[in-house]
Amino acid sequence: MNKTISINLGGFFFHIDEDAYQKLSRYFDAVKRSLSPEGRDEIIKDIESRIAELFQERIKNEKQVITLSEIDEVIAIMGQPEDYKIDEETSYSNERTYTSSSKTGRNKRLYRDKDNAILGGVASGFGHYFNIDPLWIRLGIVLIVVAGVGSPILIYLLLWVIVPEAITTSQKLEMRGEPITISNIEKKVKEGINDISDKINNIDHQKIANSARSGANQIGATLSDLFLSFFKIISKVIGLFIIFFSAMALLGILIGSIFMIFSSSLPDSYIFNNFHTPLDFDVPMWIQGLLLLFAAGIPLFFLLVLGIKLLVTNMKSLGNNFKYSLLAIWIVALIGITYLGIQQATAVGFEGKSVKKEQIFIQPTDTLFVRMQYNNYYAKSLYERENHKYTHDENNKEIIYSTKVRVHFLKTEENQPFLQVERSATGKSHKEATSRSEKIRYNFDIQGNRITLDNYFTTAFGNKFRDQEVNIYIYLPNGTYVKPDESIQDYDRSDNDFFNLHYDSDEYIYQVEGNKTICTNCPVEDNDEESDNEDEDTVEKMSIRVNNKEINIDVTDDRLRIEAE
């Protein structure tokens, strides 16, 4: 049984067993002995940081203990100190090239290169990433600005904030796509030391040449600090908003989906009457709940993590395995929703209807009375409305009850009025939709000049709800008198250009005159709106009596005519 030791490596705490700790200590001692004193501390610090990153990639949780196997894997990546001999001419060379021959790009990451920066180092970073000279990137930005295309300055500032700066030696090696090994770390550190030494030796010769660039760099550094501070504040505010809204939305999705998942134990009547989902009820509610949770919840979860990362810059990564697993589940959920959505669309892709026509025989001087009635078994008032409701009829049979009934008054050229009832529904084929419409049970009654219409219809529960509705068309010949009951008001869907039902009273009688139905006994104020809509060439007449003589005054098209009798 080995002891477990807690160590601090590169700013991170790890639990390591005693044998692994001893081997790691011997490895660091060997590295120190192989390094020259110049820059040794910085090299060791970078090596520790890199090894800490490798340990983090290999542990699944904070309590996992690092063993000899993890130490061997890390040493295999970093290499043994005695395996590396650095060529002085190549190690200390100051020349930087951007060809693809020395960069494999296998482990390359995007950073800002402040060592070769004019402002923020964005162009230099992209130059390393794409293996091109940053000069071409800078020229491209200048040309875009001159051409006035897009907002390159804003994009540059955003990249300045988003792309991290390569600070450590490991990050600079990653930026160039070079393996992070002991030899490369030592090489990079010594290059930096030689750069500083050369600059000190040549400072007198370069003082005048670099004065302008130094001033530009100072201005750039100041602007960089200002922009970074500003965008950091903006990013924090944006992060707070993202966290708040994504958390609220995710909470709602969680509650709704969990309720749907566990609603399978509820009665069918409760689900049918209280749940309204885009998918058919043939799909179990628990499946719909899972699809909702994964399809909407996973993007909201990642959005929440993004908001937290904007606030907490050193937040630990979720791990690639976890992220890719969530991505795979999300894709499967989207595929499931797409498939079920297509199934639902095809289930209501066709509309069918069945039509029943009934002749109404009345005298030209008769008034046609129309009223709606309800069944007090299903409702206690004419004004109780249900688009679709699962219930039972008087014989305790499962049915769908609906008040989706519409009344339309229209004109006909026939001599007698007639009534036409159209029952409609949808289905995956015209034949199925028509068959489903024929199964709608709707009643009406015609007794002489009185029409009584049900305000509801029913259909068997097995027919499902497929946009079933009933439309009643009452065709009226010219000159017909009609008196709609007050109960018609909420069901009337007539074209107002032909029949404009007044809602103040159910005592009004209407008559079809030409292409319009007029109210014969409405108060003057109720007809004011209709009078205002008449054409300007409407004839106005007025009669007055003077000295027992009647004078008729007609105004037609702005012409005045006066006749005395």
Disulfide bonds with the S-S distance in Angstrom:
Cys519-Cys522 1.65
